[in-house]
Each structure stands twice: as structure tokens, then as C-alpha cells.
Amino acid sequence: MALLAVSGCAAGGAKVEGKVGVVDPARVLSETNVGKKAKDSLSAFAKNRQTLMEMEEKELRRMEEDFGRQASVLSATAKREREEQFRRRMAEYQQKAGEMNREVQEKQKDVLEGFREKIERVVGKVSKRLGLQVVIDKGKGGATLYSDEGLDITGQVIDDFNREYP
């Protein structure tokens, strides 16, 4: 649809010109002070959650091992109670693991959205300074399949980003 509109304009005598740039947001995240701090913060948050889950796993393994050692001396009723207790703890563990995964994903989403907003502000300033009309995301999953190296403004964005957000 957009190609038809552009070619239609060109066929009608109008010439579409503009200056285009590309930027790699993942590189900005990796190579800026604030980006590194954000990645470290996310990593620490995820590691903290992982440590909590590992403690829960150890407790479950301990319960399972204790039950295995004591199974031969327990009455049928005691075995059923222990099995039920273990199943409840396992269900709680699985629910907690799901909640913690959601927490990590939510934290990641919040941090990355905030960082993206900063990138957009800095890209806007760099673009105005360079006289660009359009800047396209060239990161993995971005809109750009190919771009000439001369269009890449990522380095300038990183420099400006570090000055604006030391």
C-alpha cells in the first residue's frame, strides 16, 4: 500500500526526498552508562528471584529425600499425609515460580520501556542536528534488513546519550 502511494506520487511528478538514518537500540543499551546500569539492575533482580527459587527447590528435595528414607517406617496414613504435604508444597512452588517469572518479565518490560523513551528523545535530538527526517530501528527484529553504514547514527546516539544521562 505504501509503495503504491510513493510510486503514485513519483508518477504524478512529485519527487520524494529525505534523509534517513538507522540506529541499533540494543547497542545503545549495551554501550551506554545508563543502559549498562539497567542491564545490571535487571540481572540482579532476576538473580535474586532465582536464588529464592533455588532455596525452595532445595527444601522440596530435602522433603522428598526425608520421605524416601522414612517411607518404610511410616504408617499408611502418615505416608499419605506426607505425600499430600509434598504435593501441596510442589504446587505452591510451581505457582511461586510462575509469579516470579511474571515479576521478572514485568520488571524487564518497565525498565526497557523507560530506556526506550530515553533513546527516542536522544535519537530525536541527534536527528534534528543531522537534518534527518526518518530514523529506522536496525536492531535484531527491527524494520531494517539492510542499510548502508553511512546511515548508522548509533555511535552518535551513544555519545549524546552518555552526555545527557551520565
N, C-alpha and C positions, 0 to 999 in steps of 0.2 A: 504494500500500500504506500509506504513512504517512498519507495523507488519510483513508483508511478508519479507521485506528486513532484518529485525533484526533476525527473525526466520531462514531465509535462511542462514544468516551469522553464526548463532549458529549451525545450522545443518552441515555447512561446516567445523566445528572445531574451528572457531574464537569465542573468548569469548569477549562480550562487557561488559566493566565495566566502572563505572564512579561515581562521587559524585554529588548528586543532592541537591539543596536547593529550598525552596519556600519563597516568600515574598508577603506581602499584601500591595500594593501601597496605598490603601485608609487609612490604619492605619498609614503609613508613612506621608501621607498628614495631618491627624488629630493630630499626636503626635510629629511633628517637629515644630520648631520655624518658619521656612520659610513657611511650609505648613499652619500653623495657620494664618500667615500674609496673605498668598494668599487667604485663605478662607474668611478672614475678608475683604480683598480688594474686592473680588467678591461680597460679601454680601452688602457692602457699595455701590458698583456700581449699583447692582440690586435695592437696596432700593431707591437710588437717582432716578432711572428711574421710579420706582413705584410711588414715590411721584409726579413726573411730570405728570404721567398719572392720578393720583387721582385728581390733580388740574384741569385737562382737564375734567374729569368726573363731578366734581362739577359745572364747568361752563356750561356743557351741561344740567345738571339737573336744574340749575338756569334758563337757557333759556327755557327749557320745562315748568317749573313752571310759569314763566312770561307769556309765551304764553297761558297757561291754564287760568290764571287769566284775561288776556286781550282779549281772543278769542271772548267773547260776544260783545265787543265794537268795534272790528276791522271790517273793510270792507272786502269783499270777496277778493279783490286784496291784501290787507295788510296781510290777513291770508295766502294766497298762498305764498307771499313773505317771511313771517316768517317761514312757513313750509319748503320752499326751502332753506332758510338760515340754518335752523336746520339740514336738510338732508345733506347739504354741510359740516357743522361742524362735523356731525356724521361720514361722510365718511373720513374726514381729521383725526378725532380721531382714527378710525379703522386703517387707513394707518400708522399713527404715532405709534400706539400700535404694529403693525407688525414690524415696523422698530426698535422700542426699544427692542422687543423680540429678533430680529436678532442681535442687538448690544450686548445684554447680552450674548447670545449664543456664539457669536464670541469672546467676552472678555473671557468667560469661557474656550473656546477651546484654546485660546492663552496662558492663564495662566496655564492651566493644561498640555498643551504640553511642555511648558518650565519647569514645575515642573517634568514632566515625564523624560525629558532629564537629570535632576539633579539626579533623582532616579536611572536611568540607570547607570550613572557614579559611584555613590556610591555603587550600587549593584556590579558593575564590580570590584571595589577595594576590597570590603568585600569578594567576591567570590574568587579572586586571593589569598587573605590572608588565606582563609579557604581551598583552594585547590579544589573548586567546579568547575565542568565543565558545569553545566546547572543550571539555576535558573528559576523557573516557577512561574507565577503570580497565587497566590492563593486567590485573592480578588473575590468579587462577580462578576460573568461574566467572571472570569479568566478561564484558562485552567485546573485548578486542581479541581477534585471532592473530592479527599481525599489525605491527606498527614500525615505522622507521625509527631508529634510535634517536634521531634528532628531535622527535616529538616528545620524548620522555622527559617530564619535568619532575620526576620523583626526587632526584638529588636536591633540586632547589626547594621542593616542598619540605624535605627533611631538614635542610639548613634553616629555613624560615620557622619551621615547627619548633626546633630546638631553641631558637631565639625567643619565640613567643611563649613557649611553655618550657622554661629551663628546668 
